[in-house]
Amino acid sequence: GSLVVNYPFDDDEQGVAVYSRSPDDDVFQQLALSYSKENRKMYQGSPCKDMYPTEYFPHGITNGAQWYNVPGGMQDWNYLRTNCFEVTIELGCVKYPKAEELPKYWEQNRRSLLQFMKQV
Protein backbone atom coordinates (compact mmCIF):
# COMPACT_ATOMS: atom_id res chain seq x y z
CA GLY A 1 0.00 0.00 0.00
CA SER A 2 0.81 3.66 -0.28
CA LEU A 3 -0.95 7.00 -0.10
CA VAL A 4 -0.97 8.49 -3.59
CA VAL A 5 -3.10 9.02 -6.69
CA ASN A 6 -1.58 7.29 -9.71
CA TYR A 7 -2.60 8.21 -13.27
CA PRO A 8 -1.89 6.83 -16.81
CA PHE A 9 0.12 5.66 -18.41
CA ASP A 10 1.21 2.77 -16.21
CA ASP A 11 3.78 1.46 -18.66
CA ASP A 12 6.04 2.64 -21.44
CA GLU A 13 7.58 1.15 -24.57
CA GLN A 14 10.90 0.35 -22.87
CA GLY A 15 9.34 -1.42 -19.89
CA VAL A 16 11.20 0.73 -17.36
CA ALA A 17 10.06 3.14 -14.66
CA VAL A 18 10.00 6.47 -16.52
CA TYR A 19 7.33 9.13 -16.98
CA SER A 20 4.91 7.94 -19.65
CA ARG A 21 2.76 10.87 -20.73
CA SER A 22 -0.72 10.18 -22.08
CA PRO A 23 -2.41 12.53 -24.57
CA ASP A 24 -4.63 13.71 -21.67
CA ASP A 25 -1.83 14.06 -19.12
CA ASP A 26 -2.95 17.53 -17.98
CA VAL A 27 -6.48 16.29 -17.32
CA PHE A 28 -5.21 13.28 -15.39
CA GLN A 29 -2.97 15.50 -13.26
CA GLN A 30 -5.93 17.79 -12.52
CA LEU A 31 -8.09 14.84 -11.48
CA ALA A 32 -5.33 13.40 -9.30
CA LEU A 33 -4.63 16.76 -7.65
CA SER A 34 -8.32 17.37 -6.98
CA TYR A 35 -8.22 14.29 -4.78
CA SER A 36 -4.82 14.68 -3.13
CA LYS A 37 -5.21 18.35 -2.18
CA GLU A 38 -8.03 17.44 0.20
CA ASN A 39 -5.95 14.77 1.97
CA ARG A 40 -3.25 16.62 3.90
CA LYS A 41 -1.04 13.59 4.52
CA MET A 42 -1.27 12.46 0.89
CA TYR A 43 -0.55 15.95 -0.49
CA GLN A 44 2.66 16.22 1.56
CA GLY A 45 4.14 13.51 -0.65
CA SER A 46 6.01 11.29 1.84
CA PRO A 47 3.23 9.41 3.62
CA CYS A 48 4.96 6.08 4.30
CA LYS A 49 8.38 7.20 5.60
CA ASP A 50 8.67 4.30 8.03
CA MET A 51 8.00 1.69 5.35
CA TYR A 52 9.41 3.40 2.24
CA PRO A 53 11.88 6.10 3.37
CA THR A 54 12.94 7.11 -0.15
CA GLU A 55 9.46 7.21 -1.69
CA TYR A 56 8.28 10.73 -2.52
CA PHE A 57 5.27 11.82 -4.59
CA PRO A 58 5.17 15.58 -5.28
CA HIS A 59 1.73 16.82 -4.18
CA GLY A 60 0.61 13.23 -3.56
CA ILE A 61 0.31 12.21 -7.21
CA THR A 62 2.40 10.18 -9.64
CA ASN A 63 2.44 8.99 -13.19
CA GLY A 64 2.00 5.23 -12.91
CA ALA A 65 4.94 4.25 -15.11
CA GLN A 66 7.25 6.67 -13.31
CA TRP A 67 6.43 4.95 -10.01
CA TYR A 68 6.72 1.39 -11.37
CA ASN A 69 5.96 -0.19 -14.73
CA VAL A 70 2.72 -2.20 -15.08
CA PRO A 71 2.29 -3.56 -18.60
CA GLY A 72 -1.27 -4.44 -19.59
CA GLY A 73 -2.99 -2.83 -16.59
CA MET A 74 -6.73 -2.09 -16.53
CA GLN A 75 -6.21 1.64 -16.01
CA ASP A 76 -4.38 1.98 -19.33
CA TRP A 77 -6.55 -0.57 -21.14
CA ASN A 78 -9.76 1.25 -20.19
CA TYR A 79 -8.30 4.59 -21.23
CA LEU A 80 -7.06 3.34 -24.61
CA ARG A 81 -9.94 1.01 -25.49
CA THR A 82 -13.00 2.69 -23.96
CA ASN A 83 -11.92 6.33 -23.44
CA CYS A 84 -12.56 5.89 -19.70
CA PHE A 85 -10.43 8.20 -17.57
CA GLU A 86 -9.32 6.21 -14.53
CA VAL A 87 -6.90 6.90 -11.73
CA THR A 88 -5.77 4.53 -9.01
CA ILE A 89 -6.14 5.87 -5.50
CA GLU A 90 -3.89 4.20 -2.94
CA LEU A 91 -5.55 4.91 0.42
CA GLY A 92 -2.86 4.03 2.92
CA CYS A 93 0.53 2.63 3.75
CA VAL A 94 -1.03 -0.53 5.22
CA LYS A 95 -2.59 -2.63 2.50
CA TYR A 96 -5.05 -4.39 4.83
CA PRO A 97 -6.02 -2.07 7.68
CA LYS A 98 -7.89 -3.33 10.72
CA ALA A 99 -11.67 -2.83 10.73
CA GLU A 100 -11.51 -0.40 13.67
CA GLU A 101 -9.24 1.88 11.60
CA LEU A 102 -11.75 2.27 8.75
CA PRO A 103 -13.56 5.31 10.24
CA LYS A 104 -10.19 7.12 10.28
CA TYR A 105 -9.71 6.29 6.59
CA TRP A 106 -13.17 7.64 5.84
CA GLU A 107 -12.44 10.93 7.60
CA GLN A 108 -9.08 11.28 5.82
CA ASN A 109 -10.67 10.72 2.41
CA ARG A 110 -14.25 12.03 2.63
CA ARG A 111 -13.44 15.55 1.39
CA SER A 112 -11.13 14.12 -1.27
CA LEU A 113 -13.89 11.89 -2.64
CA LEU A 114 -16.36 14.75 -2.76
CA GLN A 115 -13.88 17.00 -4.55
CA PHE A 116 -13.05 14.21 -6.98
CA MET A 117 -16.74 13.70 -7.80
CA LYS A 118 -17.14 17.42 -8.46
CA GLN A 119 -14.67 17.08 -11.34
CA VAL A 120 -17.37 15.32 -13.39
Summary of the structure (lengths in Angstrom):
residues: 120
radius of gyration: 14.2
end to end distance: 26.8
largest distance: 42.9
contacts: 340
relative contact order: 0.27
helix: 44%
strand: 12%
